[in-house]
């Protein structure tokens, strides 16, 4: 027992000594936690109330939300959180019986075409029950736990003290992370934690464990699927180098992929519905920017072209190093955010890869800062939903009844043109960042060369 404790202490000292051996870092950690705790109770995105409206339907009204099968892991976890709070705090009103009665008389389910007409009604009801600040804080508390998990896992990817410190501070004070996790209260942080755990396992050559966490990330949030093709190619390349002179390569590859992705088939009972609704229907028409060849003629899906080119380049030209896995995954995600319409909370998925990039190459900070600024500027596209409504918990009557931000801006400048300018700047900065990443890619990696030598048979 004493030996186990000693090994654990040495591991903690080796990986996290950089924090507790510096007084300044301890102070910064306290400040970072204080910022999170301060903004958690007083802010929220309107989707936050929708999520818990759906869970309330399930738990109290026995009405299964329409989106229950879209993200099984995240939704089941959401129900679990809500059930826990209902048991521990039974006197805290989450939604009142009158509201549920109205729902039965015609209020829509969460994914119906009429649901958008009731967004402010649902949020107003959510905010009408005291103690509202305590309620919001408690409901965001699981996101804090996931966030802290990522915060302390990221330094494990790096060997030097300086790089560990940079990764730690990047996540601790990143405004994008703070806004998405603790202002919005978005559930993307759960998928990101699973994704970071998967990447950490891959960095240690634990392929089965990495594939398992990749599955959990995908089951949690669909947007993580843009990383999966690169993960599959990475695993196959690693198996190929490990078994280069062995005859078990096909068996090993098939076994790992089958075991790794079996949870998708096992847990996702509505996979057919998801493929039909999210890919075949919604994505081509609502999310993927198209490039018309001529009026009335066929269209080219520009994102799919760029993404396919990046993936093919990774397949045919890259080695099987972990470094190239995260770099090409980052390029794939940058192409998605540059060429597609997306929900702003999805941008959290790219943050771990951005962290790897800026820590590995300090020059990339010059590309990340304008990327971050342009990201916040595009919030104006969603008008009040991502601006004044975020402060609604402080004073619902005031903030939910403010004039439309875009209409106000139009008194001085055409708001639609301004949105186009900001979105163009965001696309440009994504491409600018991708350029720096492409420059840093090494197609011949020392890690793979050493792996090749170690597995080469003796003649």
PyMOL commands that set and color helices and strands:
alter all, ss='L'
color gray80, all
select helices_A, chain A and resi 2-20+23-40+46-59+72-88+97-104+115-127+132-157+161-173+175-184+188-203+207-220+222-242+249-267+271-287+302-317+322-339+344-360+362-386+388-391+396-399+405-410+415-440+446-455
alter helices_A, ss='H'
color red, helices_A
select strands_A, chain A and resi 290-292+299-301
alter strands_A, ss='S'
color yellow, strands_A
deselect
rebuild
show_as cartoon
